[in-house]
Amino acid sequence: MINIQKKFDWLFIGTLAFFSLGIVHIIFSWLGLICMVTPFIMAARSGKRPWCTTPYCPRAHFFNRFLNRYSLKKKAPEGLFSEKTKQLVLRLFCINLFFAGMSTLMVYLGRLEPMIYLRFLMAFPMPFDLPQLLELNLPQFLVHASYRLYSIMLTSTIIGVGLGLIFKPRTWCGICPIQTLTTVKNRR
């Protein structure tokens, strides 16, 4: 397993690339769907959850690479990894996706102005603007959806970094909605 870990150590670049490309142009945030969909494809093919149990997740590598040195590595509270907490995080993730999808539909239909700024937990505007180095003339609903996807990924990364600094670097992985969903699928 250690040889496999080393073989994929460079995957942390995927997380850095995702957030960097969002600065080039927000449309690149659609690449985040790769990390949302690939685990389910892998689980459907293998009947297991290789995304989480083997070293394919770029965010897990990011947490290991950048938080290992600074983490306080305190013992996480027992309730943090409880089924209740996992379901709460999963529900929040699903609610975020639902609002992102519905607001994108409303922008597409012309019933809502596009929100071209980042939000934390889909509720709180971030206190900074995301610079855009490239100017593209794209449909407003695509730009709106891009900001919503980037916001979801940024929110979960911020929470993951916070948890990883206090507890072990990959603490987020224990409550990650992707891990929870692929585990539920494999329990059946």
TORSETI-311187 format. One record per residue: residue in three letters; x, y, z of N, C-alpha, C in turn. Coordinates in steps of 0.02 Angstrom, whole numbers, padded with zeros to 5 digits, always signed. Layout:
N
ALAXYZXYZXYZ ...
//
This chain:
188
MET+00041-00060+00000+00000+00000+00000+00043+00063+00000 ILE+00100+00061+00034+00143+00120+00037+00170+00136-00032 ASN+00188+00085-00072+00212+00098-00140+00158+00131-00182 ILE+00095+00110-00174+00039+00140-00210+00031+00212-00188 GLN+00036+00225-00122+00031+00293-00096+00082+00338-00130 LYS+00145+00316-00132+00199+00356-00161+00187+00368-00235 LYS+00161+00318-00269+00149+00322-00341+00100+00379-00358 PHE+00053+00392-00313+00002+00442-00326+00010+00506-00286 ASP+00068+00515-00253+00079+00574-00212+00069+00640-00249 TRP+00081+00641-00312+00076+00703-00352+00004+00725-00363 LEU-00045+00684-00345-00115+00702-00358-00138+00765-00322 PHE-00102+00786-00270-00121+00848-00236-00122+00907-00285 ILE-00085+00900-00340-00083+00952-00391-00153+00964-00419 GLY-00195+00913-00420-00264+00920-00445-00303+00972-00405 THR-00295+00971-00339-00329+01020-00297-00301+01090-00310 LEU-00236+01095-00312-00205+01161-00325-00225+01186-00394 ALA-00226+01142-00443-00245+01161-00512-00317+01185-00514 PHE-00361+01149-00479-00432+01168-00479-00440+01240-00455 PHE-00412+01256-00397-00420+01323-00369-00383+01376-00410 SER-00326+01358-00439-00289+01405-00481-00326+01419-00546 LEU-00352+01367-00577-00388+01376-00640-00452+01418-00631 GLY-00481+01415-00572-00539+01457-00556-00522+01531-00557 ILE-00459+01546-00546-00435+01615-00549-00423+01635-00622 VAL-00402+01588-00663-00393+01601-00734-00462+01618-00764 HIS-00509+01573-00754-00579+01586-00771-00623+01538-00733 ILE-00677+01562-00707-00721+01523-00664-00752+01463-00700 ILE-00755+01463-00766-00784+01407-00802-00746+01342-00788 PHE-00682+01348-00770-00642+01289-00754-00666+01253-00691 SER-00710+01285-00653-00735+01251-00593-00777+01190-00611 TRP-00799+01184-00672-00835+01124-00694-00791+01062-00689 LEU-00726+01071-00686-00680+01015-00677-00691+00981-00609 GLY-00719+01018-00562-00734+00990-00497-00783+00932-00500 LEU-00822+00930-00554-00869+00874-00562-00832+00808-00570 ILE-00770+00811-00594-00731+00749-00600-00724+00716-00532 CYS-00708+00757-00482-00700+00730-00414-00767+00711-00382 MET-00821+00736-00409-00887+00719-00382-00916+00657-00415 VAL-00898+00644-00477-00928+00589-00515-00883+00527-00517 THR-00818+00536-00525-00772+00480-00532-00778+00429-00475 PRO-00785+00449-00412-00790+00398-00359-00850+00351-00369 PHE-00904+00377-00396-00963+00335-00407-00953+00287-00465 ILE-00919+00310-00516-00903+00266-00572-00857+00210-00549 MET-00806+00228-00510-00760+00178-00484-00796+00129-00438 ALA-00840+00154-00395-00877+00110-00349-00924+00064-00388 ALA-00956+00089-00440-01001+00048-00480-00963-00008-00516 ARG-00904+00008-00540-00865-00042-00577-00835-00095-00531 SER-00811-00073-00473-00774-00120-00430-00816-00150-00374 GLY-00872-00118-00358-00912-00141-00302-00882-00120-00235 LYS-00828-00082-00238-00794-00057-00178-00792+00019-00184 ARG-00757+00050-00138-00748+00123-00143-00674+00140-00149 PRO-00645+00126-00207-00573+00136-00215-00551+00209-00211 TRP-00596+00255-00223-00578+00326-00220-00554+00344-00149 CYS-00588+00319-00100-00573+00337-00030-00524+00288+00003 THR-00524+00225-00017-00481+00177+00017-00413+00170-00017 THR-00406+00196-00076-00341+00198-00110-00327+00271-00126 PRO-00268+00286-00147-00247+00356-00150-00266+00395-00212 TYR-00328+00393-00233-00347+00428-00294-00373+00499-00282 CYS-00397+00514-00224-00428+00579-00210-00375+00634-00205 PRO-00378+00684-00250-00329+00738-00248-00332+00779-00183 ARG-00392+00786-00156-00399+00826-00095-00366+00790-00035 ALA-00373+00724-00032-00341+00687+00022-00265+00696+00018 HIS-00238+00694-00042-00166+00706-00051-00147+00777-00031 PHE-00189+00824-00048-00178+00894-00030-00175+00901+00046 PHE-00224+00871+00081-00225+00875+00154-00162+00842+00183 ASN-00144+00783+00158-00084+00750+00183-00021+00792+00172 ARG-00015+00817+00112+00046+00853+00092+00054+00918+00131 PHE+00000+00957+00138+00007+01024+00166-00012+01031+00240 LEU-00049+00984+00266-00070+00991+00336-00031+00947+00384 ASN+00003+00896+00358+00038+00849+00402+00088+00885+00447 ARG+00123+00933+00421+00174+00969+00459+00143+01015+00512 TYR+00084+01043+00498+00056+01095+00541-00002+01070+00585 SER-00025+01011+00573-00082+00984+00609-00065+00974+00683 LEU-00113+00991+00726-00104+00979+00798-00114+00905+00813 LYS-00146+00869+00767-00157+00796+00772-00191+00775+00837 LYS-00237+00818+00860-00275+00801+00920-00324+00745+00903 LYS-00346+00710+00954-00396+00658+00944-00463+00691+00929 ALA-00494+00670+00875-00559+00698+00855-00613+00674+00903 PRO-00662+00716+00917-00718+00694+00960-00753+00634+00928 GLU-00774+00588+00970-00805+00526+00944-00866+00540+00901 GLY-00903+00591+00918-00964+00606+00880-00950+00633+00810 LEU-00889+00655+00797-00874+00684+00732-00883+00634+00675 PHE-00867+00572+00688-00873+00521+00635-00936+00478+00642 SER-00982+00501+00683-01044+00463+00692-01086+00465+00629 GLU-01130+00418+00624-01176+00414+00566-01218+00478+00562 LYS-01237+00504+00620-01277+00566+00622-01239+00624+00590 THR-01176+00632+00608-01135+00686+00580-01125+00677+00506 LYS-01111+00615+00485-01101+00602+00413-01165+00618+00374 GLN-01221+00600+00401-01285+00614+00367-01299+00689+00366 LEU-01281+00724+00419-01290+00797+00421-01247+00830+00366 VAL-01184+00811+00361-01140+00839+00311-01166+00822+00241 LEU-01188+00760+00232-01216+00739+00168-01278+00781+00150 ARG-01321+00791+00198-01382+00832+00185-01364+00904+00166 LEU-01316+00932+00202-01294+01000+00186-01265+01003+00115 PHE-01227+00954+00097-01198+00950+00030-01254+00945-00022 CYS-01303+00902-00009-01359+00894-00056-01401+00958-00061 ILE-01411+00992-00005-01448+01055-00005-01409+01107-00046 ASN-01343+01109-00037-01301+01155-00077-01308+01140-00151 LEU-01304+01076-00170-01311+01058-00240-01381+01076-00267 PHE-01431+01065-00226-01500+01080-00246-01507+01155-00259 PHE-01483+01197-00212-01488+01269-00221-01446+01293-00279 ALA-01388+01263-00288-01346+01281-00346-01383+01265-00411 GLY-01412+01206-00414-01449+01186-00474-01510+01229-00487 MET-01550+01241-00435-01612+01279-00443-01597+01353-00459 SER-01547+01381-00426-01532+01451-00441-01504+01457-00512 THR-01467+01407-00534-01442+01407-00603-01500+01404-00652 LEU-01549+01362-00637-01609+01358-00679-01645+01425-00681 MET-01651+01458-00624-01685+01523-00620-01646+01577-00660 VAL-01580+01574-00658-01540+01620-00698-01551+01605-00772 TYR-01552+01542-00790-01564+01522-00860-01632+01547-00885 LEU-01682+01542-00841-01750+01564-00860-01758+01640-00855 GLY-01708+01675-00831-01712+01747-00826-01749+01772-00765 ARG-01759+01730-00716-01797+01749-00656-01752+01769-00598 LEU-01687+01761-00607-01639+01778-00554-01576+01805-00586 GLU-01549+01857-00556-01485+01884-00579-01429+01836-00560 PRO-01380+01827-00604-01325+01782-00586-01284+01809-00527 MET-01265+01764-00483-01222+01782-00427-01151+01765-00447 ILE-01113+01816-00465-01045+01804-00488-00995+01821-00433 TYR-01005+01787-00377-00960+01793-00320-00963+01727-00281 LEU-00915+01716-00239-00910+01655-00200-00951+01660-00136 ARG-00976+01603-00114-01013+01599-00052-00987+01541-00010 PHE-00988+01551+00056-00970+01498+00102-01034+01465+00126 LEU-01038+01399+00121-01099+01362+00140-01160+01386+00100 MET-01149+01414+00042-01201+01440-00002-01242+01496+00029 ALA-01226+01515+00090-01266+01565+00124-01229+01631+00135 PHE-01164+01627+00143-01126+01687+00163-01077+01707+00109 PRO-01085+01769+00083-01037+01792+00032-00966+01794+00061 MET-00918+01771+00021-00849+01772+00043-00825+01845+00043 PRO-00779+01862+00088-00757+01932+00094-00705+01953+00042 PHE-00702+01918-00013-00655+01935-00066-00685+01917-00133 ASP-00661+01949-00185-00681+01933-00253-00630+01885-00283 LEU-00653+01842-00325-00609+01795-00359-00585+01829-00423 PRO-00521+01844-00428-00497+01876-00489-00507+01831-00549 GLN-00519+01860-00606-00528+01823-00668-00476+01849-00718 LEU-00427+01808-00734-00373+01828-00778-00392+01825-00852 LEU-00442+01785-00867-00464+01776-00936-00535+01801-00942 GLU-00549+01839-00994-00617+01864-01004-00649+01824-01060 LEU-00703+01789-01044-00740+01751-01093-00812+01774-01092 ASN-00843+01776-01150-00913+01794-01155-00954+01729-01156 LEU-00978+01710-01097-01015+01648-01090-01086+01662-01065 PRO-01132+01616-01077-01199+01625-01050-01197+01634-00973 GLN-01237+01681-00949-01235+01697-00878-01253+01639-00832 PHE-01296+01594-00855-01314+01537-00812-01253+01491-00802 LEU-01210+01485-00853-01149+01444-00846-01100+01476-00797 VAL-01093+01542-00801-01049+01577-00755-01076+01571-00683 HIS-01141+01580-00676-01173+01573-00610-01160+01503-00582 ALA-01173+01451-00622-01162+01382-00599-01089+01370-00582 SER-01045+01400-00620-00973+01392-00606-00955+01420-00538 TYR-00981+01479-00522-00968+01508-00456-00998+01464-00400 ARG-01055+01435-00413-01085+01391-00362-01044+01329-00352 LEU-01019+01297-00406-00977+01238-00399-00912+01255-00362 TYR-00881+01309-00381-00819+01331-00349-00832+01343-00275 SER-00889+01374-00259-00906+01388-00189-00913+01324-00149 ILE-00945+01273-00178-00953+01209-00143-00885+01178-00129 MET-00842+01178-00180-00775+01148-00171-00733+01189-00121 LEU-00738+01254-00125-00701+01297-00079-00725+01288-00007 THR-00790+01285+00002-00818+01276+00069-00794+01211+00100 SER-00799+01156+00063-00778+01092+00091-00702+01090+00103 THR-00664+01124+00062-00591+01127+00072-00574+01168+00134 ILE-00608+01224+00143-00596+01265+00203-00613+01226+00266 ILE-00670+01192+00265-00689+01151+00323-00638+01096+00334 GLY-00617+01064+00279-00567+01010+00283-00500+01034+00311 VAL-00479+01093+00289-00416+01121+00315-00423+01136+00389 GLY-00479+01166+00409-00490+01181+00480-00488+01118+00522 LEU-00523+01066+00500-00523+01003+00537-00453+00971+00537 GLY-00419+00975+00480-00353+00945+00474-00300+00980+00516 LEU-00308+01045+00527-00260+01081+00569-00269+01063+00643 ILE-00331+01052+00663-00345+01036+00733-00335+00961+00747 PHE-00363+00920+00703-00359+00847+00712-00309+00819+00661 LYS-00318+00760+00639-00272+00731+00589-00286+00763+00521 PRO-00235+00766+00477-00242+00801+00413-00302+00778+00371 ARG-00319+00715+00372-00373+00691+00329-00438+00681+00368 THR-00449+00718+00420-00510+00712+00460-00572+00722+00417 TRP-00568+00770+00370-00626+00783+00325-00647+00719+00289 CYS-00599+00677+00271-00615+00616+00233-00664+00571+00271 GLY-00663+00574+00337-00709+00533+00377-00781+00556+00373 ILE-00794+00618+00353-00862+00643+00348-00879+00669+00278 CYS-00833+00659+00232-00843+00682+00163-00906+00651+00133 PRO-00948+00691+00101-01010+00665+00072-00998+00611+00019 ILE-00945+00617-00019-00930+00567-00070-00915+00500-00036 GLN-00876+00501+00017-00860+00440+00054-00924+00411+00084 THR-00966+00454+00112-01028+00430+00143-01073+00397+00090 LEU-01080+00429+00032-01124+00401-00020-01096+00336-00050 THR-01031+00333-00061-01004+00271-00090-01005+00215-00038 THR-01001+00232+00026-01006+00181+00079-01078+00155+00083 VAL-01127+00199+00079-01198+00179+00080-01212+00132+00022 LYS-01187+00150-00037-01197+00109-00097-01169+00039-00086 ASN-01111+00033-00053-01079-00030-00045-01105-00071+00014 ARG-01146-00042+00057-01177-00079+00112-01233-00123+00088 ARG-01262-00105+00031-01320-00142+00006-01301-00209-00023 
//
